[in-house]
Amino acid sequence: MALLKRQWLVLVSAVSAALSVVVFPLEIVSAQPSPVGSGVQQMNILQAIVLGFVQGITEFLPISSTAHLKVVPVALGWGDPGVAFTAIIQLGSIAAVLWYFWGDLARIVKGATRAIAHKDYDDYDLRLLLGILLGTLPIIFFGLLIKKFIPDYDNSPIRSLGAIAIASIVMSLLLGLAEKLGKRERDFEHLTMQDGLLMGLTQSLALIPGVSRSGSTLTGGLFMGLQRETAARFSFLLGIPAITLAGLVELKDVVSTGLGDGALIPLVVGVISAAIFSYIAIAGLLRFLKTQSTWVFIWYRLAFGIAILGAISAGLLNNS
């Protein structure tokens, strides 16, 4: 048990520590990214692999992939890869979820289809599927509002490093509160449609960079009385429609405006890298939460946010 906990302490801290170690060699082989009309920054293969790693490891851990994809490349001197790149490589994470949960998804869809055919509207699989669909509506609604009223969202102050740091700190405190107050009584077989809608509302908070979709849904699940592994498992399933839609919308915009010379291969490499590391993160987190609490992530997020604010104050990072 102690060994497992130490392994995960190493895994979570490795996101920052390992990348810090490679700052200088990566800066030597990489050029400063230049903007492409589509909103995807120009980058080389090595940068794409590293950012795919960051996306994959942080997407499903409750520490915010958006925050790390903003902070890590800026800290390495690469610049912000942009909302489009961030959203598109999330498709790699979706591929990993589909890969890992294919058996569960097939059972849910098959059971829901059979229930509809037999007009068995109390069927568990049908209610679970409807819960996932209902839970997707809030993030779609608020996402459309953002696109309508904040057209320049990519350069919005809400995506500044300072805002991300504050969001990380606030969410660490909320997750800590959920750990303290959550009863953790209900397992996966006792989920309801109401759980889907409520967790969907918490998922919409992830539209704020630094909040973390996994972190907000895990926090909400714990407040709702779900077991840690159940909350994480349902969070992964709930994220499939939302992350897929976000990725496809950005992919459509990128295709329509053009990628720019040499942007396609790094983008594909980033997606593949994200898929591989996402699968590792999913399997590891579910195994970890069977026996461990989320306190390692709480302390990490708190330290992460404080470190960013400290770096901004010291002039090491620009609050942009």
CORTA-V129889 format. One line per field, one symbol per residue. ss: DSSP state (a for helix, b for strand, c for the rest). phi: phi as a letter, one per 30 degrees, with the letter a starting at -180 (. if undefined). burial: # if it has 24 or more other C-alpha atoms within 12 Angstrom, else .. Layout:
# CORTA-V129889
ss->???
phi->???
burial->???
This chain:
# CORTA-V129889
ss->caaaaaaaaaaaaaaaaaaaacaaaaaaacccccccccccccccaaaaaaaaaaaaaaacccccaaaaaaaaaaacccccccaaaaaaaaaaaaaaaaaacaaaaaaaaaaaaaaaaccccccaaaaaaaaaaaaaaaaaaaaaaaaaacccaaacaaacaaaaaaaaaaaaaaaaaaaaaccccbcaaaccaaaaaaaaaaaaaaacccccaaaaaaaaaaaccbcaaaaaaaaaaaaaaaaaaaaaaaaaaaaaacccccaaaaaaaaaaaaaaaaaaaaaaaaaaacccccaaaaaaaaaaaaaaaaaaaccccccc
phi->.dddddddddddddeddddddcedddddcccddcdcedjcddacddddddddddeddcdcddbidedddddeddddididdjdddeddddddddedddddcedddddddddddddddchcdcdddddddddddddddeddddddddddcbdceecdedcdddddddddddddddddddddcddhcccddcdbddedddddddddddddejdiddddddddddddjddeddddddeddddeddddddddddddddddcjdjdidddeddddddddddddddddddddddddbbdcddddddddddddddddddddidbddb
burial->....#..##.###.##..#......##..#..##...################################################################...#..#..##..........##################.##.........##...###################.##..#.#..##..###.#########################################################..#....#...##.#####################.##..##################..#....#.#.
